[in-house]
Amino acid sequence: MARNEEKAQSMLYRFREAQAAELGLGTRADRRPKMASACKSLRECERWRGEILRELSRKVSKIQDAGLTDYEVRDVNDDINKLMREKRHWENQIIALGGANYRRNVAMLDDDGKEVPGTKGYKYFGRAKDLPGVRELFQSKKKEEEEENQALAFYKKFTNQGPAYFGDLDESDGKLLEYERQAEEEEWRDEYMSVREILNLPLDDPIPKMPRGSSASSSPLPTNGPSPPQPPVNAKRKAQEEDIEMDTANVDEAAPEQAKRLRKAEADGAAKADDNVSSGHTDSMRAHASAAAAYLGFLSPEDLMPPTLPTREEMEGVLLALRKQALVEEYFGE
C-alpha cells in the first residue's frame, strides 16, 4: 500500500492539482475559508474576492449554454446567487480591515432609464430568466409598472393647471355676473310678492328695486356692507392730530406737566372722534331700520336694530364678579 508522500508524487495527483489551480479551486491546504470574518489579512481577503469573481464569471458563462436542462440551469443560478452572497461577506470584511469599498449600490438601468427588475435579492441570470414561472414573474412586474405609469399619466393631466381650471376666470367676460344679477332680481321679486301675500297687502303696487352695495346710500333697506366714511369727522381728527403734533414740536423743551397735558388732549380728541364715528354709524343704522319698518308693519325700528354688544370693561366686570362668587362659595359655602 502506497504512502501519502508517494501518492503526492504520482502523475494523476499532480494533474488534479494543476486542474484545480486552473479552475481556481485551490488545493486542500490552500482552500478558501468558509467564514470571511476568520481572515484577518487584507491581502488574503482581496485574493479570495478575486477568486470568487472568477468563479462567478465561469458560472455566468456556463448558464448561457443552450444544452443545459431546466434543473441544471436552476442549480447554476443558485450557485451564482450563493457566490454573490459570499462575495458580499468578503467585501464587508475588506471594509472592516480598512480596504477599498467595493459595495457601490449602483442600480442596473435599461434603455429607458428604468431600474431593471430582479436586481435586488435573488437574481436571475441568462437562461434562468426564461424558466417556467420566472418569465411570468418578470411579465407581471412589467405589467404592474405599465399600470402604474398609466395611472400616473391619468392624474398628471390634472396637475399644474392654470387659473381657468379652478374657475378664477369665469367672471372675466361678465356673462356669469349678468346671469347672477338676473337670478337675484327674480328671487327678490318672488320673495317680495310672497311677503305681500302673507301680510295681505295689495299686489298691484310697484316692486322696489333690489338694494345693492353700490347704491347703499340711496337704498331704503339696510345692507350688509360697511357704512360710508364720514369726511367731516376724519378731517376734524386729522386737523386735531396736526395741531397736537405742531404743539408737541414747539414744546420739546417744556416742562413734563405740559407734555402730559398735550398727551391727554390728544387722547381726548381721539376718543371724541371715535364717539362721533360710532354715533354717526348708529344714526345711519337707525335710519335704515326705520325705512325697513315702513314695509314691515308688525316690527318696530328698535326690533330691527342690531343688538348692543357689551364693552370690554363690562365683560371684565361680569367675569370678575363670577370669579369672586366662585371663590366665596368655595371657601365659605353657599
Disulfide bonds with the S-S distance in Angstrom:
none
